[in-house]
C-alpha cells in the first residue's frame, strides 16, 4: 500500500468514529438515568410528544401522569416517573440506542433489519433469565445499583430479535 492510500484509509476510519453506547445496562438510556428529575429529562430530551399510546400493558403504578404524555421521539420510547417526579422506568425501541456490548433493537420501520438475537443476548449477559414464548421471550438482567434492585429487560419480537429495551426499578410490563 502506498503512503497516499494509507492516509486516505486512516482519514476514513477517523471520520467514521466508533459506535458510542447510549444504553448503560442497569442505569440509563440516552443519558436519562433512573432517579433523574423531570427537569433533567426535559433538559436532555426536550418536551415529550403527547398522544402517543404506550404499548399494551404498560402502566406506571404511582406515575404522576399517563405514560402517553411521556413519549420522547428522540428516544423512541417512554420515560415514566414515580409519584415524587423521579424517573422509575426508561424504555426504547430506537435502533440508534446500543449497549456498550453491542446489543441493540431492530428498526421497526425498515424491512430487513434485525435486533440482536437471543443467542447474542445470552452470550453477552450470561446471568440473564428468559421467560415466555420460545420465539419471542423477554429476558431480564437483574442488578444492584445504589442499594436498589434494577431490572434491564430485553423484549424480543418473533424472528426479528430485540424489539424493546427497558430499564426500571420495577418492570412495568409483567413478563
Backbone as CSV, one residue per row, in Angstrom:
resi,resn,N_x,N_y,N_z,CA_x,CA_y,CA_z,C_x,C_y,C_z
1,UNK,0.854,-1.176,0.000,0.000,0.000,0.000,0.899,1.237,0.000
2,UNK,0.546,2.200,-0.804,1.343,3.425,-0.878,0.991,4.344,0.273
3,UNK,1.844,5.329,0.521,1.589,6.285,1.611,0.297,7.042,1.422
4,UNK,-0.053,7.379,0.149,-1.297,8.107,-0.117,-2.524,7.289,0.215
5,UNK,-2.513,6.010,-0.149,-3.655,5.142,0.127,-3.822,4.938,1.628
6,UNK,-2.732,4.798,2.346,-2.797,4.630,3.791,-3.413,5.863,4.458
7,UNK,-3.024,7.051,3.981,-3.577,8.289,4.526,-5.066,8.400,4.309
8,UNK,-5.566,7.979,3.133,-6.999,8.012,2.843,-7.734,7.028,3.745
9,UNK,-7.181,5.820,3.917,-7.812,4.816,4.779,-7.898,5.332,6.214
10,UNK,-6.820,5.906,6.722,-6.821,6.428,8.084,-7.840,7.547,8.241
11,UNK,-7.964,8.415,7.255,-8.938,9.510,7.320,-10.352,8.975,7.349
12,UNK,-10.643,7.951,6.581,-11.984,7.359,6.558,-12.300,6.738,7.909
13,UNK,-11.345,6.038,8.487,-11.581,5.419,9.791,-11.816,6.460,10.882
14,UNK,-11.096,7.543,10.853,-11.283,8.600,11.845,-12.637,9.265,11.677
15,UNK,-13.047,9.514,10.445,-14.339,10.153,10.201,-15.495,9.272,10.637
16,UNK,-15.373,7.956,10.425,-16.457,7.047,10.777,-16.675,7.036,12.289
17,UNK,-15.599,7.010,13.056,-15.703,7.044,14.513,-16.315,5.779,15.084
18,UNK,-16.110,5.523,16.363,-16.665,4.345,16.997,-18.143,4.534,17.321
19,UNK,-18.858,3.415,17.415,-20.255,3.473,17.843,-20.239,3.722,19.340
20,UNK,-20.958,4.713,19.801,-20.965,5.002,21.236,-22.171,4.334,21.889
21,UNK,-21.937,3.759,23.044,-23.014,3.112,23.780,-23.910,4.173,24.381
22,UNK,-25.188,4.078,24.103,-26.133,5.017,24.669,-27.025,4.347,25.704
23,UNK,-26.895,3.026,25.818,-27.613,2.301,26.860,-26.580,1.782,27.849
24,UNK,-26.699,2.211,29.095,-25.859,1.690,30.163,-26.765,0.748,30.953
25,UNK,-26.547,-0.547,30.769,-27.403,-1.568,31.376,-27.507,-1.332,32.880
26,UNK,-28.743,-1.347,33.364,-28.996,-1.142,34.784,-28.962,0.302,35.238
27,UNK,-28.730,1.264,34.291,-28.601,2.653,34.711,-29.356,3.665,33.855
28,UNK,-29.065,3.687,32.533,-29.600,4.789,31.731,-29.750,4.433,30.254
29,UNK,-30.553,5.250,29.573,-30.695,5.192,28.119,-30.616,6.620,27.601
30,UNK,-29.728,6.839,26.666,-29.535,8.151,26.030,-29.344,9.274,27.049
31,UNK,-28.610,8.976,28.117,-28.306,9.995,29.114,-29.385,10.210,30.147
32,UNK,-30.530,9.556,30.014,-31.604,9.648,31.007,-31.452,8.469,31.958
33,UNK,-31.241,8.765,33.239,-30.970,7.722,34.225,-32.135,7.539,35.190
34,UNK,-32.218,6.329,35.725,-33.180,6.086,36.798,-32.871,7.070,37.920
35,UNK,-33.899,7.669,38.486,-33.730,8.631,39.571,-33.586,10.068,39.114
36,UNK,-33.435,10.311,37.797,-33.369,11.689,37.302,-34.693,12.403,37.566
37,UNK,-34.633,13.714,37.665,-35.844,14.516,37.840,-36.467,14.806,36.475
38,UNK,-37.714,15.257,36.502,-38.410,15.652,35.274,-37.625,16.765,34.558
39,UNK,-37.099,17.729,35.312,-36.331,18.831,34.716,-35.081,18.304,34.004
40,UNK,-34.403,17.326,34.593,-33.214,16.749,33.953,-33.581,16.047,32.646
41,UNK,-34.706,15.334,32.648,-35.161,14.636,31.437,-35.512,15.640,30.344
42,UNK,-36.265,16.680,30.705,-36.647,17.693,29.717,-35.420,18.414,29.155
43,UNK,-34.435,18.639,29.990,-33.204,19.275,29.537,-32.469,18.383,28.530
44,UNK,-32.500,17.094,28.762,-31.783,16.143,27.904,-32.539,15.842,26.614
45,UNK,-33.862,15.615,26.710,-34.638,15.138,25.563,-35.580,16.171,24.961
46,UNK,-35.787,17.291,25.654,-36.784,18.240,25.191,-38.165,17.798,25.650
47,UNK,-39.212,18.515,25.229,-40.557,18.171,25.691,-41.046,16.859,25.092
48,UNK,-41.874,16.128,25.847,-42.415,14.868,25.322,-43.491,15.128,24.271
49,UNK,-43.698,14.143,23.423,-44.792,14.215,22.463,-46.038,13.654,23.143
50,UNK,-47.165,14.280,22.919,-48.405,13.810,23.544,-49.220,13.043,22.516
51,UNK,-50.091,12.209,23.019,-50.996,11.469,22.157,-50.447,10.157,21.665
52,UNK,-49.210,9.826,21.972,-48.620,8.559,21.561,-49.018,7.509,22.583
53,UNK,-49.712,6.486,22.124,-50.186,5.449,23.040,-49.035,4.540,23.456
54,UNK,-48.974,4.194,24.740,-47.937,3.268,25.195,-48.249,1.849,24.711
55,UNK,-47.260,0.957,24.726,-47.504,-0.429,24.346,-48.536,-1.058,25.273
56,UNK,-49.269,-2.080,24.809,-50.258,-2.737,25.662,-49.614,-3.236,26.952
57,UNK,-50.289,-2.998,28.068,-49.813,-3.476,29.354,-48.885,-2.526,30.068
58,UNK,-48.448,-1.443,29.404,-47.537,-0.515,30.052,-48.344,0.435,30.911
59,UNK,-48.069,0.435,32.177,-48.755,1.326,33.099,-47.869,1.532,34.297
60,UNK,-47.789,2.728,34.775,-46.865,3.023,35.861,-47.608,3.224,37.167
61,UNK,-47.579,2.233,38.057,-48.181,2.451,39.361,-47.532,3.649,40.041
62,UNK,-48.317,4.599,40.472,-47.790,5.779,41.144,-47.249,6.838,40.203
63,UNK,-47.470,6.680,38.895,-46.967,7.671,37.939,-47.716,8.981,38.121
64,UNK,-47.035,10.078,37.824,-47.640,11.389,38.008,-48.526,11.799,36.836
65,UNK,-48.399,11.138,35.708,-49.261,11.413,34.566,-49.277,10.189,33.664
66,UNK,-50.242,10.102,32.756,-50.334,8.914,31.919,-49.069,8.719,31.080
67,UNK,-48.650,7.448,30.845,-47.458,7.198,30.057,-47.508,7.835,28.671
68,UNK,-48.696,8.013,28.105,-48.789,8.562,26.751,-48.233,9.979,26.664
69,UNK,-48.165,10.684,27.787,-47.623,12.044,27.737,-46.116,12.064,28.008
70,UNK,-45.511,10.907,28.193,-44.085,10.827,28.468,-43.316,10.127,27.345
71,UNK,-43.857,10.160,26.121,-43.187,9.549,24.975,-42.229,10.561,24.357
72,UNK,-40.999,10.138,24.126,-39.989,11.012,23.547,-39.551,10.456,22.189
73,UNK,-39.759,11.244,21.148,-39.427,10.808,19.788,-37.944,10.489,19.659
74,UNK,-37.070,11.343,20.218,-35.633,11.115,20.120,-35.256,9.756,20.704
75,UNK,-35.915,9.385,21.776,-35.663,8.124,22.458,-36.386,6.963,21.771
76,UNK,-37.458,7.297,21.040,-38.391,6.294,20.520,-38.811,5.381,21.667
77,UNK,-39.190,6.018,22.761,-39.583,5.252,23.932,-40.191,6.130,25.001
78,UNK,-40.413,5.528,26.143,-41.112,6.177,27.244,-40.186,6.408,28.428
79,UNK,-40.433,7.493,29.123,-39.798,7.766,30.404,-40.948,7.920,31.386
80,UNK,-40.953,7.097,32.423,-42.028,7.151,33.410,-41.472,7.619,34.743
81,UNK,-42.300,8.371,35.447,-41.895,8.988,36.707,-42.704,8.405,37.854
82,UNK,-42.097,8.355,39.046,-42.851,7.939,40.224,-43.648,9.133,40.748
83,UNK,-44.376,8.934,41.816,-45.243,9.988,42.355,-44.446,11.205,42.835
84,UNK,-43.170,11.031,43.106,-42.325,12.150,43.543,-41.662,12.877,42.381
85,UNK,-41.884,12.408,41.158,-41.339,13.081,39.989,-39.959,12.616,39.553
86,UNK,-39.547,11.442,40.018,-38.255,10.880,39.625,-38.454,9.737,38.633
87,UNK,-37.522,9.591,37.706,-37.609,8.524,36.698,-37.555,7.169,37.383
88,UNK,-38.554,6.316,37.062,-38.523,4.950,37.584,-38.512,3.906,36.472
89,UNK,-38.622,4.353,35.206,-38.564,3.421,34.084,-38.212,4.183,32.810
90,UNK,-37.350,3.580,31.996,-36.959,4.140,30.705,-37.020,2.990,29.703
91,UNK,-37.623,3.239,28.552,-37.639,2.195,27.520,-37.333,2.807,26.163
92,UNK,-36.814,1.970,25.267,-36.512,2.436,23.917,-36.755,1.337,22.894
93,UNK,-37.147,1.773,21.722,-37.255,0.901,20.553,-36.372,1.447,19.437
94,UNK,-35.470,2.362,19.770,-34.638,3.032,18.778,-33.428,2.193,18.396
95,UNK,-33.261,1.964,17.109,-32.102,1.221,16.616,-30.814,1.995,16.891
96,UNK,-30.922,3.290,17.115,-29.753,4.111,17.401,-29.220,3.947,18.813
97,UNK,-29.972,3.312,19.681,-29.537,3.086,21.054,-28.899,1.697,21.124
98,UNK,-27.698,1.626,21.665,-26.966,0.364,21.727,-26.224,0.277,23.061
99,UNK,-26.094,-0.937,23.595,-25.341,-1.113,24.839,-23.848,-1.074,24.546
100,UNK,-23.055,-0.951,25.584,-21.601,-0.938,25.417,-21.093,-2.255,24.844
101,UNK,-21.906,-3.298,24.943,-21.514,-4.609,24.416,-22.167,-4.905,23.068
102,UNK,-22.799,-3.885,22.476,-23.312,-4.014,21.115,-24.723,-4.553,20.960
103,UNK,-25.457,-4.733,22.032,-26.839,-5.225,21.935,-27.740,-4.055,21.543
104,UNK,-28.635,-4.295,20.571,-29.479,-3.221,20.036,-30.839,-3.765,19.610
105,UNK,-31.783,-2.836,19.405,-33.115,-3.207,18.927,-33.126,-3.200,17.405
106,UNK,-34.208,-3.735,16.808,-34.351,-3.649,15.356,-35.077,-2.377,15.004
107,UNK,-34.931,-1.957,13.776,-35.612,-0.754,13.294,-36.943,-1.203,12.711
108,UNK,-38.008,-1.020,13.450,-39.326,-1.469,13.022,-39.853,-0.774,11.787
109,UNK,-39.158,0.261,11.322,-39.630,0.980,10.136,-38.943,0.517,8.859
110,UNK,-37.904,-0.313,8.979,-37.181,-0.756,7.782,-37.234,-2.269,7.655
111,UNK,-37.536,-2.748,6.482,-37.524,-4.183,6.246,-36.090,-4.665,6.166
112,UNK,-35.857,-5.866,6.641,-34.533,-6.448,6.544,-33.616,-6.148,7.712
113,UNK,-34.044,-5.320,8.653,-33.193,-5.056,9.813,-33.608,-5.969,10.959
114,UNK,-32.656,-6.345,11.749,-32.912,-7.217,12.890,-32.215,-6.676,14.118
115,UNK,-32.857,-6.900,15.269,-32.205,-6.570,16.529,-31.280,-7.704,16.907
116,UNK,-30.579,-7.528,17.991,-29.684,-8.575,18.466,-30.470,-9.849,18.712
117,UNK,-29.845,-10.970,18.453,-30.507,-12.267,18.603,-30.536,-12.696,20.068
118,UNK,-31.407,-13.647,20.364,-31.483,-14.222,21.707,-30.133,-14.838,22.069
119,UNK,-29.532,-15.509,21.128,-28.222,-16.129,21.366,-27.181,-15.067,21.744
120,UNK,-27.171,-13.948,21.021,-26.212,-12.871,21.311,-26.443,-12.280,22.695
121,UNK,-27.708,-12.084,23.074,-28.026,-11.516,24.389,-27.593,-12.475,25.491
122,UNK,-27.890,-13.765,25.320,-27.493,-14.757,26.333,-25.978,-14.887,26.448
123,UNK,-25.294,-14.816,25.329,-23.831,-14.911,25.334,-23.219,-13.659,26.000
124,UNK,-23.811,-12.506,25.727,-23.296,-11.247,26.255,-23.572,-11.092,27.744
125,UNK,-24.750,-11.549,28.183,-25.142,-11.423,29.589,-25.492,-12.815,30.134
126,UNK,-24.496,-13.605,30.532,-24.738,-14.987,30.962,-25.700,-15.122,32.147
127,UNK,-25.824,-14.110,32.986,-26.701,-14.185,34.164,-28.161,-13.876,33.837
128,UNK,-28.467,-13.566,32.584,-29.819,-13.164,32.204,-30.798,-14.336,32.333
129,UNK,-32.034,-14.036,32.701,-33.096,-15.044,32.829,-34.166,-14.730,31.791
130,UNK,-34.534,-15.742,30.995,-35.523,-15.543,29.935,-36.822,-16.248,30.281
131,UNK,-37.935,-15.606,29.918,-39.277,-16.103,30.220,-40.152,-15.962,28.988
132,UNK,-41.271,-16.673,29.004,-42.255,-16.501,27.941,-42.040,-17.427,26.767
133,UNK,-42.631,-17.045,25.644,-42.595,-17.871,24.448,-41.178,-18.059,23.945
134,UNK,-40.922,-19.226,23.397,-39.585,-19.556,22.935,-39.095,-18.645,21.812
135,UNK,-39.964,-18.285,20.885,-39.548,-17.467,19.746,-39.650,-15.963,20.022
136,UNK,-40.311,-15.586,21.099,-40.424,-14.162,21.425,-40.374,-13.980,22.944
137,UNK,-39.258,-14.347,23.562,-39.169,-14.250,25.023,-38.885,-12.826,25.502
138,UNK,-38.915,-12.696,26.797,-38.450,-11.494,27.469,-37.321,-11.960,28.375
139,UNK,-36.175,-11.337,28.248,-35.020,-11.705,29.058,-34.697,-10.558,30.000
140,UNK,-34.522,-10.891,31.273,-34.337,-9.860,32.297,-33.008,-10.066,33.015
141,UNK,-32.254,-8.997,33.070,-30.993,-8.971,33.797,-31.223,-8.157,35.059
142,UNK,-30.934,-8.737,36.211,-31.136,-8.066,37.491,-29.790,-7.596,38.028
143,UNK,-29.746,-6.357,38.506,-28.517,-5.823,39.083,-28.853,-4.975,40.303
144,UNK,-27.831,-4.618,41.043,-27.996,-3.740,42.212,-27.232,-2.452,41.947
145,UNK,-27.920,-1.326,42.077,-27.307,-0.019,41.892,-27.729,0.847,43.072
146,UNK,-26.772,1.358,43.797,-27.047,2.223,44.955,-28.075,1.592,45.895
147,UNK,-27.864,0.340,46.231,-28.705,-0.397,47.189,-30.121,-0.635,46.692
148,UNK,-30.351,-0.528,45.377,-31.676,-0.792,44.808,-31.564,-1.858,43.740
149,UNK,-32.599,-2.659,43.612,-32.644,-3.647,42.539,-33.089,-2.953,41.267
150,UNK,-32.357,-3.195,40.198,-32.671,-2.612,38.889,-32.822,-3.753,37.896
151,UNK,-33.845,-3.653,37.059,-34.106,-4.662,36.037,-33.855,-4.060,34.657
152,UNK,-33.146,-4.796,33.829,-32.992,-4.433,32.422,-33.635,-5.555,31.627
153,UNK,-34.701,-5.224,30.904,-35.449,-6.220,30.132,-35.184,-6.055,28.643
154,UNK,-34.938,-7.172,27.985,-34.779,-7.225,26.535,-35.990,-7.983,26.001
155,UNK,-36.881,-7.271,25.317,-38.135,-7.848,24.822,-37.928,-8.205,23.354
156,UNK,-38.185,-9.458,23.011,-37.965,-9.945,21.652,-39.257,-9.974,20.852
157,UNK,-39.127,-9.757,19.559,-40.229,-9.893,18.618,-39.909,-11.104,17.757
158,UNK,-40.875,-11.959,17.573,-40.662,-13.223,16.876,-39.913,-13.051,15.553
159,UNK,-38.734,-13.641,15.494,-37.948,-13.648,14.276,-37.182,-12.370,13.980
160,UNK,-37.359,-11.319,14.783,-36.715,-10.037,14.490,-35.677,-9.621,15.534
161,UNK,-35.537,-10.393,16.590,-34.566,-10.066,17.629,-35.132,-9.106,18.656
162,UNK,-34.234,-8.397,19.332,-34.646,-7.466,20.393,-35.490,-6.342,19.792
163,UNK,-36.679,-6.131,20.370,-37.593,-5.085,19.901,-37.579,-3.878,20.841
164,UNK,-37.509,-4.139,22.144,-37.560,-3.076,23.150,-36.559,-3.388,24.253
165,UNK,-35.945,-2.342,24.779,-35.097,-2.480,25.955,-35.665,-1.544,27.015
166,UNK,-35.900,-2.083,28.213,-36.453,-1.294,29.324,-35.521,-1.419,30.520
167,UNK,-35.271,-0.306,31.183,-34.512,-0.289,32.435,-35.434,0.312,33.483
168,UNK,-35.627,-0.406,34.592,-36.609,0.046,35.574,-36.301,-0.475,36.975
169,UNK,-36.799,0.264,37.958,-36.746,-0.232,39.334,-37.773,-1.344,39.510
170,UNK,-38.836,-1.230,38.773,-39.889,-2.248,38.804,-40.397,-2.363,37.390
171,UNK,-40.313,-3.544,36.806,-40.762,-3.686,35.410,-42.242,-3.393,35.334
172,UNK,-42.590,-2.575,34.352,-43.967,-2.120,34.235,-44.836,-3.075,33.445
173,UNK,-44.238,-3.797,32.541,-44.959,-4.852,31.842,-44.558,-6.131,32.547
174,UNK,-45.543,-6.871,32.998,-45.239,-8.102,33.738,-44.943,-9.205,32.751
175,UNK,-43.668,-9.595,32.706,-43.203,-10.558,31.718,-43.251,-11.960,32.270
